[in-house]
Amino acid sequence: MSTLTRHLNGACETVQSYKRRVQVPLLGEVAVPPADKIAYYGGLGVLAVLQIIEWPVALVITAGHLLADQHLSGLVKGIGEALETA
């Protein structure tokens, strides 16, 4: 299996993990992240509520992870890594 194919298969798994969707009023259909991501975001929320980290820091970390975990980011990352190794 080539490097490109291996990375593209990983990207497909990433997209498949966001298959679950929920209907939210005013927002429409929203993809639900996997359970480990929900636990991570919940942990950040708990740290912010307990004032272990400041809420703007938790917000920036969460926004960064959400942007990095967009549905097609795995595909772009896989192609980029394949091109680096080629």
C-alpha positions as CSV (number, residue, x, y, z in Angstrom):
1,M,0.0,0.0,0.0
2,S,1.4,3.4,-1.0
3,T,1.9,6.2,1.5
4,L,-0.7,8.3,-0.2
5,T,-3.3,5.5,0.0
6,R,-2.6,4.8,3.6
7,H,-3.0,8.5,4.5
8,L,-6.2,8.8,2.5
9,N,-7.6,5.7,4.3
10,G,-6.9,7.4,7.6
11,A,-8.7,10.5,6.4
12,C,-11.8,8.4,5.5
13,E,-11.8,7.0,9.0
14,T,-11.7,10.6,10.4
15,V,-14.6,11.6,8.2
16,Q,-16.6,8.5,9.2
17,S,-16.1,9.3,12.9
18,Y,-18.2,12.4,12.4
19,K,-21.1,10.6,10.9
20,R,-23.4,11.1,13.8
21,R,-25.5,14.2,13.4
22,V,-28.0,16.0,15.6
23,Q,-30.7,18.5,14.7
24,V,-30.1,21.8,16.7
25,P,-32.7,24.5,16.6
26,L,-31.5,27.7,14.8
27,L,-28.3,25.9,13.7
28,G,-29.7,23.0,11.7
29,E,-27.9,19.7,11.4
30,V,-24.6,19.6,13.4
31,A,-22.0,16.8,13.3
32,V,-21.3,15.3,16.7
33,P,-17.6,14.7,17.5
34,P,-16.4,11.3,18.8
35,A,-16.7,10.6,22.5
36,D,-12.9,11.2,23.1
37,K,-13.2,14.7,21.7
38,I,-16.3,15.5,23.8
39,A,-14.4,14.3,26.9
40,Y,-11.5,16.6,25.9
41,Y,-13.7,19.6,25.5
42,G,-15.5,18.8,28.7
43,G,-12.2,18.6,30.5
44,L,-11.2,22.0,29.2
45,G,-14.6,23.3,30.5
46,V,-14.0,21.9,33.9
47,L,-10.6,23.4,34.1
48,A,-12.0,26.8,33.1
49,V,-14.9,26.5,35.7
50,L,-12.4,25.6,38.4
51,Q,-10.3,28.5,37.3
52,I,-7.2,26.3,36.8
53,I,-6.9,27.9,33.4
54,E,-8.5,31.2,32.3
55,W,-11.7,30.9,30.2
56,P,-10.1,32.8,27.2
57,V,-7.3,30.3,27.1
58,A,-9.8,27.4,27.2
59,L,-11.8,29.1,24.4
60,V,-8.7,29.6,22.2
61,I,-7.6,26.0,22.7
62,T,-11.1,24.7,21.9
63,A,-11.4,26.9,18.8
64,G,-8.0,25.6,17.6
65,H,-8.9,22.0,18.1
66,L,-12.3,22.5,16.3
67,L,-10.5,24.1,13.4
68,A,-8.0,21.3,13.2
69,D,-10.7,18.7,13.4
70,Q,-12.8,19.9,10.6
71,H,-14.3,17.2,8.4
72,L,-11.9,17.3,5.6
73,S,-8.8,18.4,7.5
74,G,-7.7,14.7,7.7
75,L,-7.8,14.4,4.0
76,V,-5.7,17.5,3.5
77,K,-3.3,16.4,6.2
78,G,-2.9,12.9,4.6
79,I,-2.2,14.4,1.2
80,G,0.4,16.8,2.7
81,E,2.1,14.1,4.7
82,A,2.2,11.9,1.6
83,L,3.7,14.7,-0.5
84,E,6.4,15.3,2.3
85,T,7.5,11.7,2.2
86,A,7.5,11.5,-1.6
